[in-house]
Amino acid sequence: MQGRKTLFLFFIVLMLTLCGNAQKIPKPDAVRAKRALLPLEQRWLQAEDDPAIQEKILADDFVHVLPSGMISKQDQLDFLRSRKRPADELQRHFEQLKVRIYGATGIVNGIVVATDKSGAPVRKTVFTDVFAYRNGRWQAVNSQENDYQPRGHR
């Protein structure tokens, strides 16, 4: 009976030690995380054709979900490096940007509005970006976008 009590106490001490160590893993503060993700999203939007900047933003295990299927970080960077895209002269900005933080995971939803020189909207895209907080910084691990169709316009 004494052996069981000792084993039980050892188990309790071990669990408390493990739980205490788990709490020491740094997790981002939700307010600071939102403040970090908003400019990161803006940087990503402005550098949509710049593979050097995207390489820093995208995690190695990044997945981009597109209507044509899923591509990896390397696929996306290779595509950006290989194409010669003429400037479309469209300006892009966000609407309805929402950031939610769940521990070391951040989810950003919003609409990207592309406007012409006169400021008239040409295209709207609704998106979801998922970020993971790793090694002291946020990295995009998943992205998906679709053409925006307002309710009642199907």
N, C-alpha and C positions, 0 to 999 in steps of 0.2 A: 504494500500500500504506500509506503514511504517513497519507493521508486517512482510510482505513478505521480505523486505530488511533485516530486522534483522535476520529472519530465514535463508536467503541466506548467510549472513555474518557468522552466527554461523556455518552453514554447511561447508563453505570454511575454517574457522579456524579449525574445527574438522578434516577435510580431511588433512590439512597441518600438524596438530599435529600427526595424525595417520601415515602419510607418513614419517615424521621425526623420529618417534619411530621405524618404520620398518627398517630404515637405521641403527639403532643402534644395530641390531642383528648381532653378529660377524659372518663374513663369511671368510673362509680361503682364503688367498692370493694364486693365481694360481701357482706361482713359488714354494712357500713353500709347497703347497699341493702336487705338483709333487715330491718334495724332500721327502715328508713323505710317499707317496704311493709306491714308488719304493722299499725302504727297507721293507715295510710291505708286499709287494708281495713276496719278496725274503724270508722273514721269513715264510710266509705261505707255499711257495714251499718246504722249508727245513723241515717244520713240518707237511708234508702232512699226516702223521700217528700219530700225537700227539694231542689227544683231548684237553689236557689242554691248549695248545697254540691256537688251533683253537677256543676254547671257548671264548678267549679274542678277537680274530680277527672278528668273526662272530657276526652280530647283532642278537637280539632275533627274528626278523622277516625275517631272512635270508632264501632264497630259492635257492636250487641247482638244476639246470635243467640238467638232465641226459638222455641218450637215453632210459632208462627204465621208465622215468617219473620225477616228481618233488619231492624233499624231503626237509624237514625243517632243521633248525639248530639242533634241538634235535635228529631228525632221523640220521643225519650225525654223531653227537657225539656218539650216541648209537651204531652205526655201528662200529666206530673206537674203542670204548671200548670193544666191544664183540668179535672182531676177533683176532686171533693169526696169524699175518702175518709174515712169514719168511722174513728176509732181502733179497731183490732182488739184492743187490749190484750194482744197477744202479745209475749213477750220473745224476742229472737233472740240466738243466740250461735254461735260457730264450733266445729267439731270437725274433727279430722284435718287441720289447716291445714298445708300444705306450700308452701314458697317456694323457687324455683330461679332463679338469676341466670345469664344468658348475656350478658356484656358489658353493653350498654345496654338489655337486655330482661329483664324479670322476669315469671315465670309463677307465679301463686298458684292452688293447688287446695285445695278443702276442702268441708266440708258445713256448711250453715246449718241450725240446728235452731230451730224456732219452738215455744215452749212456752206453755201457758195459765197462768192465775193460780196454779194448784196446782203448776206446774212440770212437768206431764206434756207430753211431746212431742206436737205436733199435726201437724207437717209437717217433712219434711227435704228439703233441696235440695242437690244436688251441683253444684259450679260450677268454672269455670276463668276466671280473669281474667288478661289479658296487659297488661303495662305497658311503656312506652318511657320511657327517661330522655332528656328533651329540655330544653334551656335551663336546666339545673341542677335539674330536678325530675322526679318520676315522674308520668306521666299514663296513665290507662287508655285503651288503644286497642281492646280487644276483651273481650267478656264473653259467657259462655254458661252457662246453668244448666238443669238437668233435675231432675225429681222423683227422689228417692233411693229405690232399690229394693235392699235388701240382697240379697246372693247367696242363691239358693235361694228367693226370694220373688217369682217372676215370674208 
